[in-house]
């Protein structure tokens, strides 16, 4: 999930607390970064503060919906007026959480939102610049040209693209793609990243997957800024 809030303390607390609940959390501190990250469609849910520098949560939400991004969004704000809540819901929010909030209730709302999204089949295509990853058909396209991938290569790309703009460690890829860090080695990850890169290079998707030395890999469209993680 993506957590967007301009307060460092709130971001840290939510990242720690939601992470303890088994959620994979990426954070952003301003509206433009939030729009770039959420615009990829890579997240299952977005927790979006309204009062943000650069671009308000309302405007971020409005542009996401205008661009066809259907990721569920929960707005969070200290504003508890009925009109504020109605405005957010009318723009396409899936819920509205008033600060200060109960963490237990917040987690319950996030889980309920995820259940609704799963029931509605919200996980469809993932778009990152010219790359389209069709998770229903398990197909990948670059500028509408199909990219033939093996099942393991596809799973690797999905794990990276699903967290576009965020560094993913080799250990995390082992867990996500191979299911068990003991089932393969870090060298195997490097080998398969090489396979994946060659197939992406063949269709012109050069530098879509970058190495961050000492940390892991980050996926994103180099031209749009989504390849820069926090």
C-alpha positions as a printed Julia matrix, in Angstrom:
230×3 Matrix{Float64}:
   0.0     0.0     0.0
   0.99    3.62   -0.47
   0.86    5.98    2.52
   0.97    9.7     1.71
   1.38   12.23    4.53
   3.58   15.31    4.92
   4.28   14.62    8.59
   7.4    12.52    9.14
   6.08   11.11   12.42
   2.83    9.96   10.85
   4.63    8.29    7.94
   7.02    6.46   10.24
   4.27    5.35   12.61
   2.02    4.08    9.82
   4.86    2.35    8.03
   5.88    0.59   11.23
   2.36   -0.25   12.37
   0.96   -1.36    9.02
   4.16   -3.29    8.32
   3.61   -5.16   11.58
   0.16   -6.09   10.25
   1.79   -7.79    7.27
   1.33   -4.97    4.79
   4.01   -3.88    2.32
   4.16   -0.1     2.76
   5.65    2.6     0.54
   5.54    6.21    1.75
   5.42    9.61    0.06
   5.55   13.11    1.54
   4.05   15.36   -1.15
   1.33   15.43   -3.76
   3.48   15.22   -6.88
   5.39   12.17   -5.63
   2.09   10.57   -4.6
   0.63   11.15   -8.07
   3.69    9.64   -9.79
   3.66    6.55   -7.58
  -0.11    5.99   -7.36
  -0.46    6.72  -11.08
   1.36    3.47  -11.87
  -1.57    1.47  -10.5
   0.97   -0.65   -8.63
  -0.68   -0.44   -5.21
  -3.63   -2.31   -3.77
  -4.74    0.68   -1.69
  -3.65    4.28   -1.1
  -3.92    6.09    2.23
  -3.92    9.75    1.15
  -3.7    12.84    3.35
  -5.61   15.85    2.02
  -3.28   18.66    3.14
  -0.09   18.04    1.14
   2.63   20.29   -0.26
   2.74   20.74   -4.01
  -0.59   19.13   -4.81
  -3.46   18.53   -2.42
  -4.87   15.09   -1.76
  -8.09   16.17   -3.46
  -6.22   17.09   -6.65
  -4.14   13.9    -6.55
  -7.32   11.84   -6.26
  -9.05   13.84   -8.99
  -6.19   13.31  -11.44
  -5.88    9.63  -10.63
  -9.53    9.04  -11.41
  -9.31   11.2   -14.56
  -6.4     9.02  -15.71
  -8.44    5.87  -15.16
  -6.55    4.66  -12.08
  -9.05    2.65  -10.03
  -6.83    1.86   -7.03
  -8.91    2.21   -3.84
  -8.12    5.45   -1.98
  -8.79    6.22    1.68
  -8.53    9.94    2.43
  -7.19   11.0     5.83
  -7.67   14.49    7.22
  -8.14   16.52   10.36
 -11.17   18.06    8.65
 -14.24   16.32    9.99
 -16.96   18.37    8.31
 -19.68   16.65    6.31
 -18.93   18.76    3.23
 -15.22   17.85    3.35
 -16.07   14.17    3.51
 -18.7    14.47    0.78
 -16.25   16.3    -1.49
 -13.69   13.51   -1.12
 -16.21   10.76   -1.76
 -17.61   12.61   -4.78
 -14.1    12.78   -6.26
 -13.85    9.0    -6.09
 -12.48    8.2    -2.63
 -13.4     4.82   -1.2
 -13.42    6.06    2.38
 -12.59    9.01    4.64
 -10.64    8.72    7.89
 -10.64   11.64   10.37
  -7.51   12.47   12.4
  -6.81   11.61   15.13
  -7.88    8.07   14.32
  -7.74    4.73   16.07
  -5.03    2.57   14.49
  -7.14   -0.55   15.06
 -10.07    1.02   13.22
  -7.78    2.23   10.43
  -6.42   -1.28    9.86
  -9.98   -2.63    9.81
 -10.96   -0.03    7.2
  -7.94   -0.84    5.06
  -8.7    -4.56    5.19
 -12.37   -3.95    4.37
 -11.34   -1.79    1.41
  -9.0    -4.5     0.17
 -11.75   -7.12    0.45
 -14.13   -4.96   -1.58
 -11.47   -4.32   -4.19
 -10.71   -8.04   -4.48
 -14.4    -8.84   -4.86
 -14.72   -6.26   -7.62
 -11.68   -7.59   -9.43
  -9.81   -4.34   -9.08
  -6.44   -5.94   -9.85
  -6.3    -5.67  -13.61
  -3.67   -4.01  -15.74
  -0.59   -2.38  -14.26
   0.73    0.52  -16.34
   4.14    2.1   -15.88
   4.9     4.45  -18.73
   4.83    2.45  -21.99
   4.85   -0.87  -20.11
   1.56   -2.69  -19.53
   1.45   -5.75  -17.3
  -1.86   -7.62  -17.61
  -2.12   -9.51  -14.34
  -5.26  -11.34  -15.4
  -3.7   -12.82  -18.54
  -0.13  -12.75  -17.21
   1.01  -10.9   -20.32
   3.42   -7.98  -20.75
   3.53   -5.31  -23.45
   5.96   -2.49  -24.2
   4.52    0.19  -26.48
   1.84   -2.37  -27.41
   4.47   -4.93  -28.45
   4.26   -8.23  -26.54
   7.21   -9.17  -24.35
   7.59  -12.97  -24.16
   8.55  -13.97  -20.63
   8.88  -17.27  -18.83
   6.65  -17.76  -15.76
   9.57  -16.98  -13.45
  10.58  -13.88  -15.41
   6.97  -12.68  -15.36
   6.75  -13.18  -11.59
  10.0   -11.25  -11.16
   8.78   -8.34  -13.28
   5.44   -8.27  -11.45
   7.24   -8.15   -8.09
   9.37   -5.22   -9.26
   6.68   -3.35  -11.19
   4.24   -3.79   -8.33
   6.55   -1.59   -6.27
   7.63    0.77   -9.05
   9.89    3.55   -7.84
  10.84    1.61   -4.71
  14.01   -0.41   -4.18
  13.27   -4.13   -3.81
  15.99   -6.2    -2.16
  17.18   -9.58   -3.39
  15.84  -11.16   -0.22
  12.39   -9.7    -0.88
  12.48  -11.0    -4.46
  13.49  -14.45   -3.25
  10.51  -14.48   -0.9
   8.06  -13.08   -3.46
   9.13  -15.01   -6.58
  10.6   -18.22   -5.2
   8.47  -18.39   -2.06
  11.32  -19.21    0.28
  14.73  -17.57    0.68
  16.18  -21.05    1.17
  14.75  -22.33   -2.14
  17.23  -20.26   -4.19
  20.23  -18.02   -3.76
  20.91  -14.33   -4.28
  22.91  -15.3    -7.38
  19.8   -16.85   -8.89
  18.03  -13.5    -8.53
  20.89  -11.8   -10.39
  20.71  -14.39  -13.17
  16.97  -13.96  -13.66
  17.19  -10.18  -13.53
  19.71  -10.53  -16.36
  17.29  -12.73  -18.34
  14.5   -10.22  -17.77
  16.63   -7.24  -18.78
  17.67   -8.88  -22.05
  14.06   -9.47  -23.01
  13.09   -5.93  -22.06
  16.08   -4.52  -23.96
  14.97   -6.47  -27.03
  11.75   -4.42  -27.24
  13.37   -1.1   -26.35
  12.64   -1.07  -22.61
  16.26   -0.34  -21.72
  16.9     0.77  -18.12
  13.39   -0.16  -17.0
  14.99   -2.28  -14.26
  17.96   -0.58  -12.57
  20.43   -1.89  -10.01
  20.85    0.08   -6.8
  24.23   -1.1    -5.59
  24.25   -2.64   -2.17
  20.47   -2.55   -1.92
  18.62   -4.27   -4.77
  16.63   -3.28   -7.84
  14.12   -0.62   -8.79
  11.69   -0.67  -11.71
  10.15    2.31  -13.43
   9.89    4.35  -16.6
  13.14    6.39  -16.69
  11.38    9.21  -18.53
   8.62    9.72  -15.97
  10.56    9.7   -12.7
   8.92    6.53  -11.35
  12.31    4.83  -11.28
  13.39    6.95   -8.31
  12.61    5.37   -4.95
  12.51    6.89   -1.49
